[in-house]
Amino acid sequence: MKPCFVLFQCLLLSSALFFSPAFASSLPPGNTQKAPALLLANIYQPGITLENYWVSEKLDGVRAFWNGKNFISRQGNTFHAPEWFLSPLPKTVLDGELWMGRGKFERLSGIVRRQSPDDSDWKNIKFMIFDLPDNRQTFDRRLKQLKKIVRDINTPHIQAVNQTKISTHEALIKKLDNIVQQGGEGLMLHSGLSLYKKGRSDDLLKLKKYFDAEAVVIKHLPGKGKHTGMLGSMIVETANGKRFKIGSGFSDTERKNPPAIGSTITYKYFGLTNKGTPRFASFLRHRNSR
C-alpha cells in the first residue's frame, strides 16, 4: 500500500471531527437536545494566505460542545461525564474534543456512549478546547481568551489545543508528514481573522492523508432510499483475506453499473481498525479505469 496526499470532505465521524449516524444512534435514548450550531471545516486548498491561519493537529477524538452545563454531541446527544470531570469547567460555552490520544478513537467512543460514566475510564480522557462559540471577536482574540480560560481552570484534563503558525505550503506538508508518522490524523487550519459562525466555511480547513489498496469484489448489496434499484454497497476481500463493506465513493453511474463480482477495485482508507480492517474505506476506482 502506498500513502497518498489528498484533500477530502469530512468523514463523518471524526471526528476529528465529527460523528457518524451509527455512532449517534448508539447513544442512550432520551438524551437528545437541540443540536449545537457548530463551525465545520472545508477542504484545504493550496494557495491560501497561510500566514492568516493557525495550524493544529486534527485530533482523533469525539467532537464535544460544552454548553455551560453538559457536553453535547454534534447531533445533540448528551455525554454523561463524571461530576469531577465537569466541575472545573466554566459557564462559558466551549467547542472542543474529548480525546484519549492518537489511535484510541474506538475505545474513546465506547466510553463516552455510556449513560453511567466510569471514573477509571474518564481519567484517561481530556477535553481539548479549540474555540469559543459565543465570543464575537476574531479567532486571534478568541484564542487569547481561550488560553486564559484554560490557565484559570488549571486542571490536567482540560487543555487548549496547541495552535501554531506556518508560512508555506511546503512547511505545512512537512508538518502533516510528521504528525502522520507519529500516529496522528492530520491538520486543521483556522483563520485568525474569522468570526465563529455555523456551518462549513473556509475559515476552518482540514488536511489529511489517506492510503489506497486493492480488493476483489465478492458481493453486491442492494441500495435503499435514493439508491433503490442500484448498488447500495459491496463486500470486498483483500489479498490477506480480510473482508469488509464499502458503501461510499460511488457515482450514480457506478451504482447503476457496479464493478463485476470477481473484479478488482481500488479503495481508499484512513488507517486500520483494532480488528485490522480498513478504516472509513470508500471506493476510489475500478482497477482498469483512469
KEFI-384460 format. One line per 10 residues: for each residue x, y, z of N, C-alpha, C. Coordinates in steps of 0.2 Angstrom, whole numbers, plus 2048, in hexadecimal, padded with zeros to 3 digits. Layout:
N
X/Y/Z/X/Y/Z/X/Y/Z  ...
# end
This chain:
290
804/7FA/800/800/800/800/804/806/800  802/80B/7FD/806/811/7FD/802/817/7FF  806/81C/803/802/822/806/801/827/800  7FB/82A/800/7F9/82F/7FB/7F7/835/7FF  7F9/83B/7FC/7F7/841/7FF/7F0/843/7FC  7EB/845/800/7E5/846/7FD/7E1/84C/801  7DD/84F/7FE/7D9/854/801/7D2/851/801  7CF/850/807/7C8/84D/807/7C3/850/80B  7BD/84E/809/7B7/850/80D/7B7/84D/814  7B4/850/818/7B4/84D/81F/7B0/846/81F
7B3/842/823/7B1/83B/823/7AC/83B/82A  7A8/839/829/7A4/83A/82F/7A6/835/834  7A9/837/838/7AB/835/83E/7AE/83A/842  7B3/83A/840/7B8/83E/843/7B8/83F/846  7B7/840/847/7BA/842/847/7B9/844/849  7C5/849/849/7C5/84A/847/7C2/84D/849  7BD/84B/844/7B9/850/845/7B3/84F/846  7B1/849/848/7AA/849/845/7A7/842/846  7A0/841/847/79D/83B/848/799/838/842  799/831/842/795/82E/83D/78E/82D/83F
789/82C/83B/782/82A/83D/782/824/841  786/81F/840/786/819/844/788/81A/84B  78D/81F/84C/790/820/852/78A/824/856  787/828/853/781/82C/856/77C/828/858  77A/823/854/774/81E/856/776/81A/85B  77C/819/85D/77E/814/862/77E/817/869  77D/81E/869/77D/821/870/776/820/873  776/820/87A/770/81E/87D/76A/823/87B  764/820/87B/75E/824/879/75D/829/87F  759/82E/87D/757/833/882/75C/838/884
762/839/880/767/83D/881/768/842/87C  763/843/877/764/847/872/762/84F/873  766/853/872/764/85A/873/765/85E/86C  764/864/86B/764/868/865/76C/867/863  76D/865/85D/774/865/85A/777/86C/85A  77D/86C/85D/781/872/85D/783/875/856  783/87C/855/785/87F/84F/78C/87F/84E  78F/87A/84B/797/87A/84B/79A/87C/845  7A0/87F/846/7A4/880/840/7A7/87A/83D  7A6/879/837/7A9/873/834/7AE/874/82E
7B2/86F/82D/7B8/871/829/7B7/86F/821  7BA/873/81D/7BA/872/816/7C1/86E/815  7C2/86D/80E/7C9/86A/80C/7CE/86F/80B  7D4/86E/80D/7DA/872/80C/7DC/872/805  7DD/878/802/7DF/879/7FB/7E5/87D/7FB  7EB/87A/7F8/7F1/87E/7F7/7F0/885/7F4  7F3/88A/7F7/7F2/890/7F4/7EF/895/7F8  7EC/893/7FE/7EA/898/803/7EF/89C/806  7EE/8A1/809/7F3/8A5/80D/7F4/8A2/814  7F9/89D/814/7FA/899/81A/7FB/89D/820
7FE/8A3/81F/800/8A7/825/7FA/8A9/829  7F4/8A9/826/7EE/8AB/82A/7EB/8A5/82E  7EE/89F/82D/7EB/89A/830/7EF/897/836  7EC/895/83B/7EF/891/840/7EE/889/83F  7F3/886/840/7F4/87E/83E/7F4/87A/845  7F0/875/845/7F0/870/84A/7EF/869/848  7F1/864/84C/7F0/85D/84B/7E8/85C/84A  7E6/858/845/7DF/856/845/7DF/850/84A  7DB/851/84F/7DB/84B/855/7D7/846/853  7D9/840/854/7D5/83A/853/7D0/839/859
7CB/83E/85A/7C7/83E/860/7C0/83E/85E  7BC/840/863/7B5/841/863/7B3/848/864  7B0/84B/85F/7AE/852/85F/7A9/853/865  7AA/858/869/7A6/859/86F/7A5/861/870  79F/863/870/79D/86A/871/79B/86B/879  79F/86F/87C/79D/870/883/798/876/884  792/875/886/78D/87A/886/78D/87E/88D  792/87D/891/792/880/898/78F/87B/89D  78C/875/89B/789/871/89F/78B/869/89D  78A/868/897/78B/861/894/790/861/88E
793/85B/88D/796/85A/886/790/858/881  790/85B/87C/78B/859/876/78F/857/870  78C/852/86D/78F/850/867/78D/854/861  790/853/85B/78E/857/855/786/856/854  783/850/855/77C/84E/854/778/851/85A  77B/853/85F/777/855/865/776/850/86A  77A/84B/86A/77A/846/870/77E/848/875  77C/846/87B/780/848/881/785/842/883  78B/844/885/790/840/887/790/840/88F  790/83B/892/78F/83A/899/796/83A/89C
79A/83F/89D/7A0/83F/8A1/79F/83F/8A8  7A4/83D/8AC/7A4/83D/8B3/7A4/844/8B6  7A1/845/8BC/7A0/84C/8BE/7A7/84F/8BF  7AC/84C/8C2/7B3/84E/8C3/7B6/851/8BC  7B4/84E/8B6/7B7/850/8B0/7B3/856/8AE  7AD/857/8B0/7A9/85D/8AD/7AA/863/8B2  7AB/862/8B8/7AB/867/8BD/7B0/86D/8BC  7B6/86C/8B9/7BB/871/8B8/7B9/876/8B2  7B4/874/8AE/7B3/877/8A8/7AE/87D/8AA  7AF/883/8A6/7AC/889/8A7/7A5/889/8A4
7A1/88E/8A5/79A/88F/8A2/79B/891/89A  7A1/893/899/7A3/895/892/7A2/88F/88D  79F/891/887/79E/88C/882/7A4/88A/87F  7A6/884/87E/7AC/881/87B/7AB/87C/876  7B0/87C/871/7B0/878/86B/7B6/874/86C  7B6/86D/86B/7BC/869/86C/7BB/862/86A  7C0/85E/86D/7BF/857/86C/7C1/853/872  7BD/84E/873/7BF/849/878/7C4/844/875  7CA/843/878/7D0/840/875/7D4/83C/87A  7D6/836/878/7DA/832/87C/7E1/831/879
7E2/834/874/7E9/833/870/7E8/830/86A  7EE/830/866/7EE/82D/85F/7EC/826/85F  7E8/824/85A/7E6/81D/858/7E1/81A/85D  7DE/81E/862/7DA/81B/867/7D2/81D/866  7D0/81F/860/7C9/821/85F/7C4/81C/861  7C6/816/85F/7C1/810/860/7BF/80F/867  7C5/80F/86B/7C4/80E/872/7C0/815/875  7C2/81B/873/7BF/821/875/7B8/821/874  7B6/81F/86E/7AF/820/86C/7AA/81B/870  7AD/815/872/7AA/811/876/7A8/813/87D
7AD/817/880/7AD/81A/886/7A8/81F/887  7A8/824/882/7A4/82A/882/79C/828/881  79B/822/87E/794/820/87C/790/81E/883  794/81C/888/791/819/88E/78D/81E/891  787/81C/893/783/821/897/785/822/89F  788/81C/8A1/78B/81C/8A8/793/81D/8A7  796/823/8A8/79D/823/8A7/7A1/81F/8AC  7A7/81D/8A9/7AC/819/8AD/7B1/81E/8AF  7B3/81F/8B5/7B8/824/8B7/7BF/822/8B5  7C0/81B/8B5/7C7/819/8B3/7C8/81A/8AC
7C3/819/8A8/7C3/81B/8A0/7C4/822/89F  7C0/826/8A2/7C0/82D/8A1/7C7/831/8A3  7CA/82D/8A8/7D1/830/8AA/7D6/830/8A4  7D4/82C/89F/7D9/82C/899/7D7/831/894  7D2/835/895/7CF/839/890/7D1/840/891  7D2/844/88C/7D3/84B/88D/7CE/84F/889  7CC/855/88B/7C8/859/887/7CC/85E/884  7CD/85E/87D/7D2/862/879/7CE/868/876  7CF/86E/879/7CA/874/876/7CE/877/870  7CA/879/86B/7CD/87C/866/7C9/882/864
7C3/884/867/7C0/88A/865/7BB/88C/86A  7B8/892/86A/7B3/896/86E/7AE/898/86A  7A8/894/869/7A3/895/864/79F/89C/865  79E/89E/86C/79A/8A3/86D/79F/8AA/86D  7A5/8A9/86D/7A9/8AF/86D/7A9/8B2/866  7A7/8B9/865/7A6/8BC/85E/7AD/8BF/85C  7B2/8BE/85E/7B9/8C1/85C/7BC/8BC/857  7C1/8BE/854/7C5/8BA/84F/7C8/8B4/852  7CA/8AF/84E/7CD/8A9/851/7D3/8AB/855  7D7/8B0/852/7DD/8B2/855/7DC/8B4/85C
7D7/8B8/85D/7D5/8BA/864/7D2/8B5/868  7CE/8B1/865/7CA/8AB/868/7D0/8A6/86B  7D5/8A5/867/7DA/8A1/869/7DE/8A3/870  7DF/8AA/870/7E2/8AD/876/7DD/8AB/87C  7D7/8AD/87B/7D2/8AC/881/7D1/8A4/883  7D2/8A0/87E/7D1/899/87F/7D7/897/883  7DD/899/882/7E3/897/886/7E2/899/88D  7E0/89F/88E/7DF/8A2/894/7DA/89E/898  7D4/89C/895/7CF/897/898/7D3/891/89B  7D7/88E/897/7DA/888/898/7DF/889/89E
7E3/88E/89E/7E7/890/8A3/7E3/890/8AA  7DE/894/8AA/7DA/895/8B0/7D7/88E/8B2  7D5/88A/8AE/7D2/883/8B0/7D8/87F/8B3  7DD/87F/8B0/7E3/87C/8B3/7E2/875/8B6  7E0/871/8B1/7DF/86A/8B3/7E2/866/8AD  7E5/860/8AE/7E8/85C/8A8/7E3/85A/8A3  7DD/858/8A5/7D9/855/8A0/7D5/85B/89B  7D6/861/89D/7D4/866/898/7D9/86A/895  7DA/86A/88F/7E0/86D/88B/7DE/870/885  7E2/875/883/7E1/878/87D/7E5/875/877
7E1/874/871/7E5/871/86C/7EB/876/86A  7F1/873/869/7F6/877/867/7F6/879/860  7F6/880/85F/7F6/883/859/7FC/887/857  7FF/886/851/805/889/84E/804/88C/848  809/890/845/808/893/83F/80D/890/83A  80B/88F/834/810/88C/82F/80F/891/828  814/893/825/814/898/820/814/895/819  816/88E/818/816/88C/811/813/885/811  811/884/80A/80D/87D/809/812/877/80A  819/878/809/81E/873/80A/81F/871/811
81F/877/815/81F/876/81C/819/872/81F  813/874/81C/80D/871/81F/80D/86A/81D  80F/868/817/80F/861/815/815/85D/81A  81A/860/81B/81F/85D/81F/81C/85C/826  818/860/829/815/860/82F/810/85A/82F  80C/85A/82A/807/854/829/80B/84D/829  810/84D/825/814/847/825/816/845/82C  819/84A/830/81B/848/836/816/846/83B  810/849/83B/80A/847/83F/808/840/83D  807/83F/837/805/838/834/80A/832/837
810/834/836/816/82F/838/815/82D/83F  813/832/843/812/831/84B/80B/82E/84C  807/82C/847/801/829/849/7FB/82E/849  7FC/834/847/7F6/839/847/7F2/839/840  7ED/83C/840/7E8/83C/83B/7EA/841/835  7EB/847/837/7ED/84C/832/7ED/853/835  7EB/858/832/7EC/85F/834/7E5/863/833  7E4/868/838/7DF/86D/837/7E2/874/836  7DF/878/832/7E1/87F/831/7DB/883/832  7DC/888/837/7D7/88D/839/7D9/894/838
7D5/898/834/7D7/89F/832/7D6/8A3/839  7DC/8A6/83A/7DC/8AB/840/7D8/8B1/83F  7D5/8B2/839/7D1/8B8/838/7CA/8B7/838  7C8/8B1/839/7C1/8AE/838/7BD/8AF/83F  7B6/8B0/83E/7B2/8AF/843/7AF/8A8/843  7AC/8A6/849/7A9/8A0/84A/7A2/8A0/847  7A1/89B/842/79A/89B/83F/799/894/83D  792/893/83D/790/88C/83C/791/88A/834  792/883/834/793/880/82D/79A/880/82A  79B/87D/824/7A1/87C/821/7A4/883/81F
7AA/884/820/7AD/88A/81E/7B5/889/81C  7B7/88E/818/7BE/88E/817/7C2/891/81D  7BF/893/822/7C2/895/828/7C5/890/82B  7C3/88A/82A/7C5/884/82D/7C6/87E/828  7CD/87C/828/7CE/877/822/7D2/871/825  7D1/86B/822/7D4/865/824/7D9/862/81F  7DE/85F/821/7E3/85C/81C/7E5/855/81F  7E4/850/81B/7E6/849/81E/7E9/845/818  7EC/83F/81A/7EE/83B/815/7EA/835/815  7EA/831/80F/7E7/82B/80F/7EB/825/80C
7EA/81F/80D/7ED/81A/809/7E8/817/804  7EB/814/7FF/7E7/810/7FA/7E9/809/7FA  7E5/804/7F8/7E6/7FD/7F7/7E1/7FA/7F2  7E2/7F4/7F1/7DE/7F0/7EC/7DA/7EB/7F0  7D4/7E9/7ED/7D0/7E4/7F0/7CC/7E1/7EB  7CA/7DB/7EB/7C6/7D7/7E7/7BE/7D8/7E9  7BA/7D9/7E4/7B3/7DA/7E6/7B0/7D3/7E7  7AD/7D2/7ED/7AA/7CB/7EE/7A2/7CB/7EE  79F/7D1/7EF/798/7D1/7EF/795/7D8/7EE  790/7D8/7EB/78C/7DF/7EA/786/7DF/7EF
785/7E4/7F3/77F/7E5/7F7/77B/7EA/7F5  774/7E9/7F4/770/7EE/7F1/76F/7F4/7F5  76E/7FA/7F2/76D/800/7F5/766/801/7F8  765/806/7FC/75F/808/7FF/75E/810/7FE  758/812/7FF/756/819/7FE/758/81C/7F7  75C/821/7F7/75E/824/7F0/762/81F/7EC  765/81A/7EF/769/815/7EB/765/80F/7EA  75E/80F/7EB/75A/809/7E9/75B/807/7E2  75C/801/7E0/75D/7FE/7DA/764/7FF/7D7  768/801/7DB/76F/802/7DA/774/7FF/7DF
77A/7FF/7DE/77F/7FC/7E3/77E/801/7EA  77E/7FD/7EF/77E/801/7F6/785/800/7F8  788/7FA/7F8/78F/7F9/7FB/791/7F3/7F8  797/7F1/7F9/79A/7EB/7F7/79F/7E8/7FC  79F/7E2/7FC/7A4/7DE/801/7AA/7DD/7FC  7B0/7DE/7FF/7B6/7DD/7FB/7BB/7D9/800  7C0/7D6/7FD/7C5/7D3/800/7CC/7D5/7FE  7D0/7D6/803/7D7/7D8/802/7DC/7D1/801  7E2/7D3/7FE/7E6/7CD/7FD/7E8/7C9/803  7E7/7CC/809/7E8/7C8/80F/7E2/7C5/812
7DD/7C5/80E/7D6/7C2/810/7D2/7C6/815  7D3/7CC/816/7CF/7D0/81A/7C9/7D2/815  7C3/7D1/818/7BD/7D3/815/7B9/7D9/818  7B7/7DE/814/7B3/7E4/817/7AF/7E7/812  7AB/7EB/814/7A6/7EF/810/7A8/7F5/80E  7A7/7F7/808/7A8/7FE/805/7A1/801/802  79F/806/805/799/809/803/799/810/801  79F/813/801/79F/81A/7FF/7A4/81B/7F9  7A4/821/7F6/7A9/822/7F1/7A7/821/7EA  7A1/81E/7E9/79E/81C/7E3/79A/822/7E0
79B/823/7D9/796/827/7D5/790/824/7D4  78B/827/7D2/784/824/7D0/785/81F/7CA  78A/821/7C6/78B/81D/7C0/78E/816/7C2  793/817/7C7/796/811/7CA/792/80D/7CE  78D/810/7D1/788/80C/7D5/783/808/7D0  782/80B/7CA/77D/808/7C5/781/802/7C2  788/803/7C1/78C/7FE/7BD/792/7FD/7C1  791/7F9/7C7/797/7F8/7CC/79C/7F4/7C9  7A2/7F4/7CC/7A7/7EF/7CA/7A5/7E8/7CB  7A6/7E4/7C6/7A4/7DD/7C6/7A7/7D9/7CC
7A3/7D4/7CF/7A5/7D0/7D4/7AB/7CC/7D1  7B1/7CC/7D5/7B7/7C9/7D2/7BC/7CE/7D0  7B9/7D4/7CE/7BE/7D9/7CC/7C2/7DC/7D1  7C7/7E0/7D0/7CB/7E3/7D5/7CA/7EB/7D5  7C9/7ED/7DB/7C8/7F5/7DB/7CE/7F8/7E0  7CE/7FE/7DF/7D3/802/7E4/7CF/806/7E9  7D0/805/7EF/7CD/809/7F4/7D1/80D/7F8  7CF/812/7FB/7D3/816/800/7D1/816/807  7D5/816/80B/7D3/815/812/7D8/819/817  7D6/81A/81D/7DA/81E/822/7DC/81A/828
7E1/816/826/7E4/812/82C/7E0/80C/82D  7E1/808/832/7DE/802/833/7DB/802/83A  7D5/7FE/83B/7D2/7FD/841/7D5/7F9/845  7D3/7F8/84C/7D6/7F3/850/7D6/7EC/84E  7D1/7EB/849/7D0/7E4/846/7D4/7E3/840  7D8/7E8/83E/7DC/7E8/838/7D9/7E9/831  7D2/7EB/832/7CF/7ED/82B/7D0/7F4/82A  7CF/7F6/823/7D0/7FD/821/7CB/802/824  7CD/807/827/7C9/80C/82A/7C6/811/825  7C0/812/825/7BC/817/821/7BE/815/819
7BE/80F/818/7BF/80D/811/7BA/810/80C  7BC/812/806/7B7/815/801/7BA/813/7FA  7B6/812/7F6/7B8/810/7EF/7BB/816/7EB  7C1/814/7E8/7C5/819/7E5/7C4/819/7DD  7C5/813/7DB/7C5/811/7D3/7C5/80A/7D2  7C2/808/7CC/7C4/801/7CA/7CB/801/7C8  7CE/7FB/7C9/7D5/7FB/7C8/7D7/7FD/7C1  7D3/7FC/7BC/7D5/7FD/7B5/7D3/804/7B2  7CF/808/7B7/7CD/80E/7B5/7D2/814/7B6  7D1/819/7B3/7D6/81F/7B4/7D3/825/7B7
# end
